[in-house]
Amino acid sequence: MADIFIAPEKQEIPIQSIPANDTVVAEQESINQDIQTQKANETIKQDNSTSFSTLKIYPHNVKFDSQEANEEVLLFLRKHIITNVPWILITLFLILVPPILYLFLRDNQGLFPQLSQINVLTPFILSAFYYLVVLTFIFINFITWYYNISLVTQERVLDIDYSGIVYKNISATKMSLVEDVSFKEIGAIRSMFDYGDVLIQTAGTLDNFDLLAVPQPEKIVQFIEELIGRNRQNA
């Protein structure tokens, strides 16, 4: 009996290789690079919600005098907040000096009989003048910490230093002149609170940049190195 139906043999159809589109490959590489950069940025602890933050990535509403129209601040830095502890401890000591001195003199009046001849208003006047000096000490130390900042844009690195109240010094170098970035984190305190010095080496006879006592120095170095690499690729 003849076969009513015989299935035809399956023929394998060769899969033709599709040539890669250069535009698609370039776009995919760009996307991968953006993803890697975003992941690297997420590893850096940042707090853009307060004005006392010591590290900000892509900060909002940060401007400076010589900023160009297409220039964007990518990194905002100031000294780690723990660096304020020494002058805060000194301030607490200075605040406690008058009360301690008053209690000592009150309990030892026999040793200082001449104090009884002092006008009663004299201690108040001296105390007011003394605390005014203490407030000046607090104010100068605070604004020195608050306004001494460093900025990194896609074009350059800036270091803004205030000394006292009236002296202001701004140093800047182009990102294309940066040759090497490294950091130092020496000591148990710095390791515990994760802060150190970022050293930026520039080309030629230009002065090097030292970003002192900034938080998370290793992550900052990685961020700047990635920025330098992208600038060199676009050059």
Backbone bond lengths (Angstrom), bond angles and torsions (degrees), N, CA, C in turn:
res aa  C-N    CA-C-N  psi(-1)  N-CA   C-N-CA  omega(-1)  CA-C   N-CA-C  phi
1 M - - - 1.462 - - 1.507 107.98 -
2 A 1.278 113.61 129.79 1.466 118.06 -177.20 1.502 109.91 -72.75
3 D 1.372 114.06 145.65 1.485 119.01 176.84 1.512 109.47 -67.33
4 I 1.348 113.49 130.21 1.481 118.50 179.10 1.513 110.56 -73.02
5 F 1.377 116.96 -41.32 1.468 119.54 -176.45 1.513 108.58 -139.27
6 I 1.265 116.77 129.11 1.457 122.88 175.51 1.518 107.28 -122.96
7 A 1.318 114.56 119.93 1.473 118.42 -178.80 1.515 109.82 -68.31
8 P 1.293 116.95 133.82 1.477 119.64 178.31 1.515 110.61 -67.23
9 E 1.302 112.95 147.78 1.456 117.71 178.95 1.534 109.96 -64.88
10 K 1.355 113.78 140.62 1.471 119.10 179.38 1.517 109.07 -73.09
11 Q 1.275 113.57 132.40 1.451 119.36 178.17 1.527 109.01 -106.58
12 E 1.296 114.33 130.06 1.465 118.66 178.28 1.517 109.10 -80.44
13 I 1.326 114.03 125.46 1.471 120.27 179.16 1.511 108.15 -93.64
14 P 1.263 118.16 118.61 1.473 119.68 -178.79 1.524 110.76 -63.72
15 I 1.305 114.46 136.75 1.471 119.88 179.83 1.513 107.79 -86.02
16 Q 1.293 115.26 119.92 1.445 120.00 -179.74 1.525 109.38 -80.50
17 S 1.281 115.91 134.25 1.465 120.04 179.30 1.517 109.49 -73.50
18 I 1.319 114.50 132.55 1.467 120.83 -179.39 1.519 107.93 -92.52
19 P 1.274 118.28 122.60 1.462 119.77 -178.88 1.526 110.30 -63.92
20 A 1.314 115.41 137.88 1.468 120.80 -178.75 1.513 109.92 -69.80
21 N 1.295 114.29 136.79 1.450 120.67 177.36 1.524 108.71 -85.31
22 D 1.332 117.03 124.84 1.469 120.67 -177.13 1.521 111.52 -61.71
23 T 1.310 116.92 -35.10 1.464 120.31 -179.38 1.520 110.97 -66.70
24 V 1.350 115.61 -41.93 1.467 119.59 179.65 1.523 110.82 -65.21
25 V 1.343 115.91 -41.77 1.468 119.80 179.43 1.517 110.68 -63.50
26 A 1.328 116.88 -42.61 1.466 120.50 -179.74 1.527 111.15 -64.03
27 E 1.349 115.21 -41.15 1.463 118.68 178.75 1.518 111.11 -65.10
28 Q 1.336 116.50 -39.95 1.463 119.71 179.87 1.531 110.90 -65.54
29 E 1.343 116.48 -40.67 1.463 119.49 177.66 1.519 111.16 -64.43
30 S 1.329 115.93 -38.47 1.460 119.43 178.56 1.522 111.36 -64.71
31 I 1.348 115.68 -40.25 1.472 120.36 178.75 1.527 110.54 -64.43
32 N 1.349 115.67 -43.69 1.467 119.56 179.34 1.522 111.38 -62.53
33 Q 1.330 116.14 -39.58 1.457 119.58 179.48 1.526 110.71 -66.23
34 D 1.333 116.54 -40.64 1.464 119.93 178.22 1.521 111.14 -63.77
35 I 1.334 116.74 -38.80 1.466 120.54 179.19 1.522 110.34 -65.13
36 Q 1.345 116.59 -43.21 1.462 119.91 179.19 1.526 111.14 -64.37
37 T 1.330 116.31 -40.41 1.466 119.57 178.39 1.513 111.06 -64.71
38 Q 1.341 116.20 -40.77 1.461 120.02 178.96 1.519 111.09 -63.85
39 K 1.341 116.83 -41.52 1.463 119.42 178.51 1.517 110.99 -64.90
40 A 1.328 117.06 -37.99 1.465 119.70 178.95 1.522 110.78 -65.81
41 N 1.333 115.90 -38.29 1.462 119.54 179.74 1.522 111.12 -68.74
42 E 1.327 116.66 -33.92 1.464 119.54 -179.14 1.520 111.90 -68.44
43 T 1.343 117.38 -22.27 1.458 119.54 179.45 1.518 112.20 -74.53
44 I 1.324 116.94 -15.99 1.460 120.47 179.34 1.517 108.76 -88.32
45 K 1.310 116.09 123.43 1.451 120.58 178.42 1.512 108.66 -70.09
46 Q 1.295 117.24 127.86 1.443 120.54 -177.81 1.512 109.55 -140.44
47 D 1.308 114.93 155.89 1.449 121.13 179.70 1.515 107.48 -144.35
48 N 1.332 116.22 98.56 1.457 121.50 -179.36 1.523 112.15 -90.26
49 S 1.321 117.89 8.24 1.461 120.36 -173.12 1.514 113.23 -90.31
50 T 1.344 118.56 -16.58 1.457 120.36 -177.53 1.513 110.58 -122.95
51 S 1.354 115.37 156.81 1.453 119.58 177.41 1.510 113.17 -82.52
52 F 1.326 118.08 -5.37 1.464 121.81 -179.67 1.535 111.80 -101.80
53 S 1.320 117.02 12.85 1.463 120.24 178.93 1.524 109.97 -65.61
54 T 1.311 116.13 144.13 1.463 121.20 -179.77 1.520 112.62 -98.35
55 L 1.324 118.00 -11.94 1.460 122.32 179.32 1.517 109.32 -147.05
56 K 1.335 115.84 124.31 1.462 120.95 178.16 1.520 108.92 -135.06
57 I 1.334 115.51 130.59 1.459 122.13 174.49 1.522 107.92 -101.52
58 Y 1.330 116.29 128.22 1.464 122.03 -175.90 1.534 110.10 48.75
59 P 1.324 117.13 60.26 1.474 119.80 -176.23 1.522 111.60 -68.98
60 H 1.320 114.33 152.98 1.462 120.88 178.86 1.528 109.68 -92.93
61 N 1.328 115.72 141.10 1.458 122.46 172.85 1.526 113.40 58.35
62 V 1.334 117.00 36.71 1.461 121.22 173.94 1.530 107.69 -106.53
63 K 1.324 116.14 115.90 1.463 122.19 -178.68 1.524 108.95 -128.25
64 F 1.338 116.28 161.89 1.453 121.24 174.03 1.518 108.86 -143.16
65 D 1.335 116.25 167.26 1.463 121.37 -167.46 1.523 113.49 -60.72
66 S 1.320 117.49 -49.30 1.462 120.77 -173.48 1.521 113.20 -92.59
67 Q 1.320 118.05 19.93 1.464 121.64 -177.68 1.524 110.62 -68.04
68 E 1.332 115.62 133.15 1.456 120.89 179.08 1.526 110.37 -82.15
69 A 1.343 115.17 167.80 1.468 119.92 -173.50 1.523 112.07 -63.67
70 N 1.329 117.43 -39.53 1.472 121.13 -177.03 1.525 112.37 -99.75
71 E 1.315 117.62 14.41 1.464 121.66 -177.29 1.522 110.18 -95.68
72 E 1.312 116.20 131.11 1.464 122.45 -177.14 1.520 110.16 -121.31
73 V 1.334 115.69 135.28 1.461 120.67 176.97 1.526 108.29 -76.59
74 L 1.322 116.41 119.37 1.462 121.69 -178.22 1.526 112.60 -99.10
75 L 1.323 116.31 -27.28 1.465 120.40 -174.64 1.521 109.23 -143.37
76 F 1.330 115.59 128.69 1.469 122.71 178.76 1.525 107.88 -119.47
77 L 1.343 116.28 129.25 1.458 120.45 -175.79 1.523 110.77 -135.70
78 R 1.318 115.31 143.30 1.462 121.62 164.25 1.519 107.53 -144.56
79 K 1.317 117.75 168.82 1.455 121.18 -175.92 1.526 111.13 -58.88
80 H 1.326 115.20 147.56 1.466 121.32 178.37 1.524 109.28 -56.21
81 I 1.321 116.08 142.49 1.463 120.62 -175.48 1.529 112.06 -63.45
82 I 1.333 117.02 -22.56 1.466 120.01 -179.80 1.517 111.30 -67.33
83 T 1.334 118.12 -19.48 1.460 120.78 179.35 1.520 112.02 -69.81
84 N 1.336 118.01 -11.31 1.461 121.26 177.26 1.527 112.94 -82.11
85 V 1.324 117.15 -11.25 1.470 120.38 -175.16 1.529 112.96 -58.95
86 P 1.351 120.84 -43.92 1.471 118.89 -178.55 1.516 114.10 -57.23
87 W 1.349 118.21 -49.35 1.457 118.11 -177.69 1.530 111.99 -73.34
88 I 1.329 117.93 -24.69 1.462 120.15 174.81 1.533 110.26 -68.35
89 L 1.323 117.08 -40.91 1.470 120.71 177.04 1.525 110.84 -64.44
90 I 1.335 116.51 -40.71 1.467 119.77 176.75 1.522 110.78 -62.39
91 T 1.329 116.71 -39.70 1.468 120.97 178.79 1.520 111.02 -62.97
92 L 1.320 117.50 -44.25 1.469 120.34 178.42 1.522 111.35 -60.75
93 F 1.311 116.31 -39.86 1.462 119.72 177.68 1.527 110.77 -64.17
94 L 1.347 116.53 -44.90 1.460 119.93 -179.28 1.525 111.79 -63.90
95 I 1.325 117.18 -34.56 1.466 120.42 179.08 1.520 111.00 -67.13
96 L 1.325 116.93 -34.41 1.469 120.71 -176.82 1.526 113.31 -83.10
97 V 1.325 118.74 -11.72 1.469 120.63 -176.72 1.533 112.42 -61.55
98 P 1.337 120.76 -51.07 1.476 118.91 -178.23 1.529 114.10 -60.40
99 P 1.353 120.55 -46.13 1.468 118.24 177.79 1.530 113.25 -60.47
100 I 1.330 116.39 -41.24 1.473 119.31 179.17 1.521 110.58 -64.79
101 L 1.330 116.80 -41.54 1.463 120.79 178.50 1.524 111.19 -64.34
102 Y 1.321 116.61 -39.67 1.475 120.86 179.44 1.532 110.60 -63.78
103 L 1.325 117.10 -45.65 1.468 120.35 179.57 1.528 111.18 -64.05
104 F 1.330 116.32 -37.36 1.461 119.30 179.58 1.526 110.92 -65.68
105 L 1.322 116.73 -44.95 1.470 119.95 -179.48 1.517 111.90 -68.78
106 R 1.321 116.91 -34.22 1.471 119.75 179.31 1.527 111.00 -66.57
107 D 1.312 116.76 -38.88 1.465 120.42 -178.18 1.525 112.78 -81.56
108 N 1.335 117.06 -8.82 1.471 120.51 -178.72 1.531 110.38 -131.09
109 Q 1.308 115.81 47.43 1.464 119.99 -178.52 1.528 111.87 -63.75
110 G 1.347 116.64 -30.29 1.456 119.06 -179.81 1.509 113.29 -65.28
111 L 1.316 117.65 -26.80 1.461 121.07 -179.89 1.521 112.66 -77.50
112 F 1.331 116.73 -22.14 1.464 121.20 -177.32 1.532 109.38 -129.85
113 P 1.352 118.91 71.78 1.469 120.96 -178.37 1.526 113.38 -66.07
114 Q 1.326 117.86 -24.09 1.460 120.55 -178.92 1.527 112.43 -68.84
115 L 1.331 117.29 -15.87 1.471 119.66 179.91 1.520 112.03 -67.80
116 S 1.317 117.19 -24.77 1.461 120.42 -179.77 1.517 112.25 -66.93
117 Q 1.347 118.36 -18.58 1.460 121.99 -179.04 1.532 112.46 -88.78
118 I 1.332 116.80 -5.72 1.471 120.40 -178.55 1.528 109.91 -77.65
119 N 1.328 115.59 139.39 1.466 121.49 177.40 1.523 109.78 -59.99
120 V 1.330 117.49 143.27 1.458 121.53 -176.10 1.531 111.96 -65.36
121 L 1.345 117.37 -25.82 1.470 119.88 -179.89 1.529 112.97 -79.77
122 T 1.317 116.74 -18.10 1.468 119.69 -176.31 1.529 112.61 -60.27
123 P 1.341 120.24 -46.02 1.469 119.15 178.25 1.523 113.57 -59.51
124 F 1.340 117.30 -37.33 1.463 120.39 179.95 1.529 110.98 -67.44
125 I 1.338 116.60 -40.45 1.463 120.15 179.47 1.524 110.63 -66.23
126 L 1.344 115.92 -43.49 1.462 119.48 178.83 1.526 111.49 -64.93
127 S 1.335 115.69 -39.24 1.472 119.09 178.95 1.522 111.34 -65.64
128 A 1.335 117.44 -40.77 1.467 120.67 179.23 1.527 110.67 -63.03
129 F 1.318 116.90 -43.42 1.468 120.48 178.49 1.527 110.57 -65.09
130 Y 1.317 116.14 -40.61 1.467 121.12 -179.34 1.529 110.93 -62.35
131 Y 1.326 116.98 -47.19 1.472 119.88 -178.63 1.525 111.66 -70.66
132 L 1.324 117.65 -25.23 1.459 119.59 173.77 1.526 110.35 -65.47
133 V 1.333 116.15 -39.84 1.466 120.42 176.09 1.528 110.62 -64.53
134 V 1.337 116.75 -39.47 1.461 120.50 178.69 1.526 110.59 -64.22
135 L 1.317 117.02 -42.34 1.464 120.19 177.97 1.525 111.52 -62.75
136 T 1.324 117.31 -37.63 1.465 120.49 176.47 1.526 110.69 -63.84
137 F 1.309 116.36 -40.02 1.476 121.41 177.20 1.531 110.41 -61.54
138 I 1.334 117.00 -43.26 1.471 120.95 178.58 1.517 110.70 -64.09
139 F 1.329 116.47 -45.15 1.459 121.73 -176.19 1.531 111.04 -62.27
140 I 1.337 117.01 -46.26 1.466 120.56 -177.62 1.527 110.70 -64.64
141 N 1.329 117.38 -43.64 1.456 120.07 -179.61 1.520 111.85 -66.56
142 F 1.324 117.20 -36.69 1.462 119.62 -179.34 1.523 111.56 -68.61
143 I 1.334 117.43 -48.54 1.470 118.69 -177.92 1.524 110.89 -68.15
144 T 1.340 117.42 -29.17 1.464 119.35 175.78 1.519 110.20 -63.48
145 W 1.344 116.84 -41.90 1.468 119.84 177.41 1.529 111.38 -71.84
146 Y 1.311 117.52 -41.04 1.461 121.11 -172.43 1.529 112.28 -71.76
147 Y 1.332 117.46 -39.10 1.460 120.47 -173.49 1.522 113.82 -98.32
148 N 1.317 118.86 -9.33 1.464 119.79 173.72 1.526 108.65 -82.57
149 I 1.317 116.49 101.04 1.458 121.64 -172.46 1.526 110.08 -131.38
150 S 1.325 114.82 166.23 1.463 122.08 173.90 1.522 108.17 -129.82
151 L 1.323 115.74 142.21 1.461 122.10 -178.46 1.524 109.34 -127.23
152 V 1.317 115.60 141.84 1.463 121.89 175.06 1.518 107.94 -124.41
153 T 1.320 116.40 123.21 1.458 121.89 175.22 1.523 108.52 -114.77
154 Q 1.323 116.90 179.93 1.456 119.69 177.24 1.521 111.76 -72.39
155 E 1.349 116.83 -11.75 1.456 121.20 -177.07 1.525 113.49 -105.83
156 R 1.353 118.22 -31.95 1.460 119.49 -171.86 1.520 111.89 -160.65
157 V 1.349 113.47 174.61 1.460 122.40 175.19 1.519 107.76 -118.99
158 L 1.325 117.26 132.21 1.452 121.85 -178.71 1.519 109.89 -123.38
159 D 1.328 115.39 141.90 1.461 122.31 176.64 1.522 107.19 -127.03
160 I 1.330 117.04 115.84 1.462 122.96 -176.12 1.522 108.61 -109.42
161 D 1.324 116.53 119.70 1.461 121.92 -176.39 1.525 110.03 -121.51
162 Y 1.323 115.34 131.22 1.455 122.79 172.18 1.523 108.56 -110.51
163 S 1.331 115.72 137.09 1.454 120.98 175.83 1.522 107.62 -125.02
164 G 1.352 115.25 117.22 1.456 118.19 -174.38 1.512 109.93 70.65
165 I 1.327 116.15 -129.53 1.468 120.54 -177.46 1.522 111.89 -117.80
166 V 1.326 117.79 -34.18 1.461 120.21 -170.02 1.520 113.77 -103.47
167 Y 1.326 119.12 -17.66 1.461 120.60 -174.89 1.514 110.27 -93.33
168 K 1.332 115.79 130.45 1.463 121.83 -179.18 1.523 109.04 -136.34
169 N 1.329 116.45 130.32 1.461 121.44 -179.53 1.524 109.42 -129.86
170 I 1.337 116.27 127.97 1.465 121.90 179.86 1.525 108.53 -119.83
171 S 1.329 116.00 122.78 1.468 122.13 175.85 1.525 108.08 -114.98
172 A 1.333 115.64 141.89 1.470 119.73 -177.69 1.515 109.61 -146.13
173 T 1.312 116.13 151.05 1.460 122.77 173.35 1.522 108.92 -145.34
174 K 1.315 115.75 147.99 1.454 120.55 179.45 1.527 110.37 -71.58
175 M 1.304 115.62 145.75 1.464 120.67 -179.77 1.533 110.92 -63.81
176 S 1.327 117.41 -29.56 1.464 120.53 -179.64 1.525 112.45 -69.45
177 L 1.348 117.58 -16.88 1.453 121.45 -179.62 1.528 112.92 -94.23
178 V 1.333 116.88 -4.43 1.463 120.53 179.77 1.523 108.91 -77.22
179 E 1.332 116.33 123.59 1.462 120.97 -178.04 1.517 113.30 -100.58
180 D 1.331 116.97 -35.23 1.460 119.00 -175.45 1.520 109.32 -153.01
181 V 1.349 115.25 148.33 1.462 121.80 178.32 1.526 107.87 -131.89
182 S 1.319 116.20 131.44 1.463 121.16 178.41 1.523 108.96 -144.49
183 F 1.330 116.05 175.50 1.462 119.22 179.98 1.520 110.29 -145.54
184 K 1.336 114.54 158.16 1.457 122.48 175.80 1.531 108.38 -127.77
185 E 1.318 115.49 133.73 1.462 121.41 178.32 1.536 107.22 -137.90
186 I 1.333 115.08 83.54 1.456 121.64 -171.58 1.527 109.66 -105.89
187 G 1.333 115.81 131.55 1.453 120.16 175.57 1.514 112.32 108.51
188 A 1.340 115.14 154.22 1.466 120.60 -177.70 1.517 111.81 -68.33
189 I 1.341 116.96 -38.25 1.465 120.20 -178.56 1.524 110.47 -64.13
190 R 1.310 116.32 -44.94 1.469 120.10 -179.59 1.521 111.22 -65.95
191 S 1.313 116.79 -39.13 1.457 119.39 178.19 1.521 111.39 -67.58
192 M 1.327 116.66 -36.87 1.460 120.67 -178.69 1.522 111.44 -66.77
193 F 1.345 116.23 -42.79 1.464 120.39 -177.59 1.522 112.47 -97.55
194 D 1.325 117.54 2.29 1.468 123.46 175.15 1.527 111.85 55.30
195 Y 1.328 115.59 64.30 1.456 119.86 171.87 1.528 108.73 -144.06
196 G 1.326 116.09 155.72 1.457 120.54 -177.02 1.516 110.85 -171.17
197 D 1.330 115.78 -167.01 1.457 122.69 -176.75 1.522 109.88 -105.07
198 V 1.330 116.20 128.69 1.465 121.92 175.58 1.524 107.93 -99.28
199 L 1.324 116.93 124.91 1.462 123.17 -176.45 1.522 109.07 -107.92
200 I 1.330 116.66 121.58 1.460 122.47 -178.65 1.526 107.89 -112.15
201 Q 1.322 116.35 114.91 1.459 121.95 -178.28 1.520 109.00 -95.36
202 T 1.339 115.80 127.99 1.456 121.25 -178.21 1.520 110.19 -107.60
203 A 1.332 115.47 168.49 1.461 121.42 -175.85 1.521 110.74 -81.39
204 G 1.318 114.80 153.39 1.452 120.90 172.30 1.512 113.78 67.64
205 T 1.333 114.31 -142.35 1.470 121.24 -176.47 1.522 112.77 -91.89
206 L 1.315 118.33 7.73 1.455 121.04 -179.40 1.524 110.35 -69.42
207 D 1.324 114.93 149.00 1.458 119.75 179.33 1.522 110.55 -68.84
208 N 1.316 115.70 142.09 1.458 120.43 174.72 1.522 109.93 -77.00
209 F 1.327 115.48 159.00 1.458 121.54 -178.48 1.524 109.36 -107.58
210 D 1.316 115.49 133.28 1.457 121.53 176.16 1.524 108.50 -120.19
211 L 1.322 116.36 109.84 1.460 121.48 176.00 1.523 106.45 -92.58
212 L 1.312 116.97 102.01 1.457 122.39 -167.72 1.517 112.59 -88.41
213 A 1.339 115.10 137.58 1.470 123.90 171.26 1.529 112.80 55.15
214 V 1.326 117.63 39.86 1.462 121.33 179.46 1.529 109.78 -90.25
215 P 1.322 117.98 150.91 1.473 120.45 -178.66 1.520 112.02 -74.07
216 Q 1.326 115.27 149.92 1.462 123.59 176.00 1.530 112.48 48.59
217 P 1.326 118.01 59.82 1.469 120.35 -175.02 1.527 113.83 -62.75
218 E 1.331 117.62 -34.81 1.466 119.52 -179.45 1.519 111.08 -63.71
219 K 1.314 117.41 -42.72 1.467 120.89 178.92 1.527 111.11 -67.16
220 I 1.337 116.97 -35.54 1.460 120.40 178.31 1.531 110.59 -65.28
221 V 1.334 116.50 -41.40 1.461 120.51 177.78 1.526 110.39 -61.73
222 Q 1.323 117.57 -42.61 1.466 121.06 178.44 1.529 110.76 -61.84
223 F 1.312 116.51 -41.70 1.465 120.99 -179.53 1.528 110.67 -63.14
224 I 1.346 117.27 -46.01 1.459 120.86 -178.53 1.520 110.64 -68.36
225 E 1.320 117.94 -37.82 1.468 120.42 178.38 1.522 111.07 -63.65
226 E 1.328 117.79 -40.68 1.462 120.44 177.09 1.525 110.59 -64.04
227 L 1.327 116.56 -37.59 1.458 120.41 179.08 1.521 110.69 -67.52
228 I 1.321 117.61 -40.23 1.468 121.40 177.41 1.523 110.16 -64.15
229 G 1.333 117.13 -41.98 1.462 120.48 179.32 1.518 112.36 -61.93
230 R 1.328 116.86 -41.61 1.472 119.42 179.37 1.535 110.95 -67.05
231 N 1.355 117.00 -37.88 1.469 119.66 178.75 1.529 111.17 -64.73
232 R 1.333 117.04 -37.77 1.459 120.02 -179.95 1.527 111.11 -70.63
233 Q 1.329 117.41 -33.58 1.465 119.87 177.67 1.518 111.23 -69.02
234 N 1.333 116.02 -35.16 1.470 120.09 -179.16 1.521 112.46 -80.97
235 A 1.346 116.45 -14.19 1.475 119.68 -177.81 1.532 111.08 -71.92
